[in-house]
Amino acid sequence: MNGYGGGGGPGAGNNGIGMYGPPNGLGNTGPAADIGLEAEHTVHNSEEQLAERRVLFMGLPRSGKTSILKVIFEQELAYDTLSLMPTLQRTEHRLITGISVYDFPGIDDFSDSQYSLINPEIYAGEFTSLVFVVDSQSDIQSSLTSLFSVVRSAQSVNPHIPINVFINKVDGLSDELKQDIQHDIQQRVLKNMGYENLNSANVHFLLTTIFNESIREALSKVVQYLVPRNSSLETILNSFCSKSSLDKVFLIDAATKLYLATDSSPTYSPQYVFACQTIDAMDEIAGMCPVQTSEGEVDSAMQRITIGLDGIAEVFIYQINGNLSLFCIGVSQVINQTSLLEFNGSKIAKAIRKILPP
């Protein structure tokens, strides 16, 4: 999945979905309570905890992790999150796929903090991905010291746990300075992990700021690891692109604008940014509220919207249900084949609903 794993795997292939191709000529315990974990639940149901798909946000106090999550999950304006009170206990945000995104209190000193008192199996299970937020304009070395402590503890349980370093607060920095900061942090992290013989194969570095869509793009890349049958979803979307001659398809969660899956072609940031802007515009103008139907009439809730892009490319949006939409980008000649797109879209929607029921 564009550098984050995934790839063609088992699942619905072209023949299994039964789509049509384009016409000729259109190619292409105590301490746990301190961080908001219920002690009784943690102690007596740790196996259940491990089975849950989760993303854990950690970092120093005021690194911006809570702001990121409030903008994405609570639709708060970025400027309204600049004076938030420190996070004192764990908070949870849920995606429709059953993935929980947890915001942990800031780490001042890992060795003296509540984290070091918790069994790492609580936060380093099989279906877990760690996000460590680093403030690019503050004490980077202190952040990295805490990061190494978290990684050391987590990899003692799960050596292959994905580690995602969000290099945050890069707004106002030049592109050159952003790249220099990212390169410096990346070199320091990888060098230290090599020295300590830690597994760095699943470490990713992403530049983020709450003032643009970089936070959503970064978190989208993280959650794709945890979406059930993600490789099958990618295969389905690859088939949709091929049969419909589309350039790019995103499976987007309407509430958060995170993309939960995409086809295997390269993903370019402007494509995703445009998808987010389009969804915002639709919300402002007409909304993306599905038609109210009974459970047996889900197909009648589908909505199709076509938007032109500079007279060359166009966008086709197909609403799967009240939560998910397919955001498709293709040349005008292809998007104008509405019958083909609607037919193939309906087949894809049915396949996706079997994997991700509403």
N, C-alpha and C positions, 0 to 999 in steps of 0.2 A: 504494500500500500504506500507507494511513493516514499520508500525509505523507512517505513515504519512496520514492515512485516506484512503478512497477508500474501496474497498471490492466488493464482488459480488453484482451487482446491476442490474438494467434493462439493456437490451442491447442484442446483438446477443449471443445466447447460442449455445451449441453444435449442437442441431438439426437444428437451423436456418442457420448455416453456411454450413452444409452438408459435413463435412470432413470424411475421412476414418480413422479407427483405425489401429494400428499396427498389423502385423500377430501374431499368437499365439507364446508365448515365449518371446515377447519383451514388458514386463510390464513397468510401471511407468507414477484683479483690481490692482493696483500699485504694492504692495509688491510682488505679484506673479512673476512679470517680473524679480525681482532680482535673482530668482533661475531658470530662463530659461523657466518658464511657460508663454505662451503668455497671457497677461492680458485680452485681449478682449475675447479670447477663454475660458479662465478660468471663467470669470464672466458670459458670456452669454450662455455657453454650459456646465455648471457644471454637469448636468444630464448625458450628453454624456460621460463626464470624468468618472463618477462613473460606467458606464456600461462597461468600458474597463477593460479587464483582465490585471493585471499589478503586477510586482514585483518591490519594491522600495528599493534601496540600500542607507543606511544612515550610519553615523558613524563620528568619529572625523576626522579632517584633517590628512592625511598620515596614516590612518588605513589600507589602501591597497585595498579599494573597487574598485577604478578605475583600478588598476592593474589586479584585478580578472576579471573584465569585458573585458578589452582589450585582455587578454590572451584567454578568451573563445570566444568572438565575433569577434575580429579582428585578431586572430591568431598571436598576437605578442609574441615574445620570452619573457620568464619571466624576464631575466636579463635586457632586453630593457625597462622594465616598472619601474625599480627601481628609476629613476630620473625624473619621470613625474612632470609636473607643477601642482599645486593645481587645483582641479576642481572648476570653478567659476560659472558655470551655469549647469542646468540639461541637461543631454544628454540621448538619447534614443537608445536602441538596441531592435530589433524585432526578435521574433521567428516565424517560419512558421505557428504556431497554432494561430497567432493573439495576442499572449501575448507580452506586452511591458515590457522591463526591463530598469528601469530608474536609472541613477547614479546621486545622489543629492550632492551638495557641502557639504564639511565637516562642522560639527556643533561644533563651539567653545563654545558657551553658548546658550543653547536652549531658555532661557528666554529672551535673547537679540537678538536672531537670527531671520532671515526671516521666519523660520518655525512657530514660535509662532504667527505670524501675519496672517497666512493662515488658512482658514476654514478647520478643520481636515477632513471634508467630501471629500476634494480633494484627500487626500492620505489614506483614511481609508474606502473606499467603500466595497461593498459586494465581488467583485472579485479582492481583493487586498491582497497581502502577503508582509510583511515587512521583510527586511533583515538588521540587524544592525551588522556592522563589528567592532569587538573589537581587537585592537592590543595587543596580549598576552605578548609582550615584552616592553610595554610602560605603560602609566598611566591608569591602568585598572579602578580605582575608578572614574576618570573623564568620562571615556567611559560609565560606568554604570549609572552615574548621568544623562548623556544625554539620555541614553536608557530609563530610568524610565520616563523622561519628554515626550519622544516620545510615549511610551506605554500609559501613562496617557491620553495624548491628543487623540490618536487613539482609545482607548477603550471607550472614552466618546461618540463616534459615532458608533463604531462596537466592542462590547465586545468580540466577537469571532474571531477577526482578527488574523491570524497566525503570530507569532513573531519568527523569526529565527535568533539566535545569532551565527554569524560566528566567532569563536575564531581563529583569523588569525595569520599568521607568526609563525607557530609552527615548521617550518623547523629548523633543528639543535638541537632540543630538544629531550631528551630521551623519550621513550614511557611512562615511569613512571612519568616524569615531565609533559608531556602533559595531562595525566589523572588527576594529582594533580591540574593543572591549570583549567581544565574543571570542576572538582568537586567543586573547590573553587568558580568559577564564577557562576556555577549553583546554589550552595547553597545561595550565596549572592543575586542573582536575585530572586529566588523563595521566600526567606525569606522576602525580601523587598516588593514583590508583595503581599504576604500574609498579611503583616502588613498594606499595603495600600488598602487591599481588592480588588486587581486587579485580573482579571481572568488569571490564569497561565496554564490552560488546553491546550492551543495551543502554548506553548513556547517550542522551540527546540534548542538544542545546538550542534554545529558541529565544529570539528577541521578542519582548512583549511590552505593551503599554495599554492602559485602559482607555486611551483616547482614540484608538482605532480598532479595527477588526483583528489585529494580531493576536489578541488574547483568545478569541474564539477559534481562530485558525490553529493556534497552538494546542488548545484543549481538545479540539476535534481530532488532531493527530494522536493525542494520548488515549482518548476513549475508544478509538477504533480497535485498539488492542483487545478491549474487553467486551465489545459488542458480540452477542452470541452468533456463532457461525459467520464470522466476518469474512472469511475466505469465500463462502458461498454467496454472500451478498456481492462481493467484488466480481465473482464470476457472472452473476445475474446482470449486473450493470455493464460488464464488458459485452455481454450478449446483446443487451439493449442498444448500446452504442454501435455495435457492428451491424445489427439488423436494421437500425434506423439511420445509419450514417451520421451519428452525432459526434461532436468533438469532445464533449465532456458532460458527465452526469454526476450530480451530488444528491445523496439521500439526506435531506435536511430535517432536523427536529424544529418545528415551527416555533415552539416556545422559547428556545434558547438560541436558535440559528446555528447550532453546531451541526456539522455534517458528520453523520454516523458511518457513512461508507461512501466510496466513490469508485469509479472505474480505475484501471491500472495505468492509464495514460498519465503523463506528468501533470501535476497540479500546480498552476501558477497563481500566485496571490491575487492578482487583479481579477481573475475569474471568480474567486470566492468572495472577494470584496464586493464585486458587482452583485453577486447573489444576495449578500446581506443587505445591500442598499435597495435592491429590488423588493425584497421582503418588507423592509421598512416602509417603502413607498406604498406597497399594497395595503399594509396595515393602516396607514394614514388615510388613504383614499377610500378603500372599500372593505378592508379587513380581509383576513383569511379564514373567517369563521365558516366551518362546514355547514352544509344544509342539514337541518334537523331531520333525521330519518330514523326509522326503527332499525334494530340490529340486522335484520334481514335485507335491508335496502342500502347497504354500505356503498354499492357501486354508484347509486344516484347522487352520492355526496361528492363525486369527483368534479374537480374544477380545472378548466384548461385556460391558461393565459399566455398570450404570445406578445413579446416585447421586442422591438427592433433595436439593434446595436449598430449605430453608424452606417446603416444601410447595407452592411456586409453580413454580420452575424445576427442571429435572433435567439430569443430565449423562449423555451416552452416549459411551463410549470404544470405538473400533474399532481394533484392532491390525492394521496393514497388513503388517508383518513384524517381525522381532526388533529393528528399529531405530526404526521410525516408527509413530506412532499418530495417529488422528484424535480430537481432543477436542471434542465437540459439546455446545453448551448450547442448551436449548430449554424451552418450557413443558411441564408434565407431560403434558398432553393429547397433545402431539406425540411426546414421548419414549416414551410408552406404545405407540405404533404401531411395535412392534419389527420386525415383518415388513417394513414399508416401509423403516425405517432400515437393516436388515440387507441388504436387496436393493440399495438405493442405495449403501450403504457398500461393498458388494462391487464394484460398478461403478466407484466412485471409486478404490478401492484398486488395481484393475487399471490404471486410467489413470495413477495416481501412480507405480506401479512401472515403467511404461514410461519415465517421465521421470527418476525417481530409483531405479534398480535397486539391490538390496541389495549 
